[in-house]
Amino acid sequence: MIKEWNLLRALACLCILFLHSTTQMSKVIDHPEVELYHYVRILLCMATPAFIVLSIVILANRYPNRLPDNFWVKRVNYILIPFLFFAVIDALVTKYFNSNIMIDEKITENILTGNFVGWFILVIFQFYVLHYLVTKWKLSMKWMLPLSLILMFSYLFMMNEGLIKLDSYSHVLRLPFLAWFGYFTVAYVIGKYYNSLSKTLLKYRWLTLMFLALSATIVYFSYDSGLITGTHSRRMDLFPLVISFCLAVLAWGQKMPGSKVVNLISNYSFGIYLLHWQFQRLLAPHVAGMFSNYLASVILLFVVSLAASIVTIKLISYLPFGSFIVGKVRKGKKNLFGPNLWRKQLKHGFTFRHSPSIVDR
């Protein structure tokens, strides 16, 4: 696995984890009335689109001409089935907090409308279909890329301005591929030509930082002026930020040495995405009372939910059917709880073999 891909996946995972830590903590303690705090939360919203971009980059790089015969079987087994499983888990946790919830209706809503943290999987599956059509019909990005940007920004404008709305089902509007179409085409081009593009990114890596700084400035001015106020990933001004962030990580990641921690988080990222939200919902009320400082509470919730997610994924992965719950995680042959292994890991640092995650199976 290319190390900068691991780095981008890990960073996107940690960003969404930290963003949700602030979201859950705010349900117990109000958000601080600090402008910088809210601006940072908006910046962190680029994490999910970045994760989606990486999925297409790897897909286009691995399968530029056609999808393999076993492509759909693997994705149903290790992505769609975990989605269905956690749609049920989310409904059960929601029922725990609100006894008035009808469990069967909530499960159906989660599965059909993606009304829980796993909604992005429905978007990625649409992109799998789109990639299939692009490769089958040899569609050219020369016309598809500009068209996708026009369609995406038009759709986002209508959605954010309330020109199209579904009342209590407004969350469904984020699911159609049109909301993310531009991300697909840009990512497809990056992935298809990655072998040559990566060298260009490395050579002009300082320019990627300038692009990233400019994109972050655009987001700040649209936020500060009140032009775009929402804290969500469908903000139109996040598009250049997401692309510049991905390019910067792909450029500078080539210069960074391999990291066991990065590989660990990258390997477990799919399960972390699905698990962390539930842990945070359960833990936030207890963590909030441990510190008087809001930021300290957020950081603790972030660390604890990350650790709890990783440990849970590791344990589930040892079950015969674990891959159908948390996705396919490659495991070492040594006993997880063996004392000799733990002494060795403590002495030399924890080592986890990398396995493909949601984006490259």
Secondary structure, DSSP 8 states (H G I E B T S, - for coil): --HHHHHHHHHHHHHHHHHHHHHHHHTTS-----HHHHHHHHHHTTHHHHHHHHHHHHHHHH-SS---TTHHHHHIIIIIHHHHHHHHHHHHHHHHH-TTS-HHHHHHHHHHH--SGGGHHHHHHHHHHHHHHHHHHT--HHHHHHHHHHHHHHHHHHHHTTSS--GGGGGGGG-SGGGGHHHHHHHHHHHHTHHHHHHHHHHTHHHHHHHHHHHHHHHHHHHHTTSS---STT-TTHHHHHHHHHHHHHHHTTTS---HHHHHHHHTHHHHHHHHHHHHHHHHHHHHTT-SSHHHHHHHHHHHHHHHHHHHHHHHHTSTTTHHHH------SS-TT-HHHHHHHHHH---------TTT-
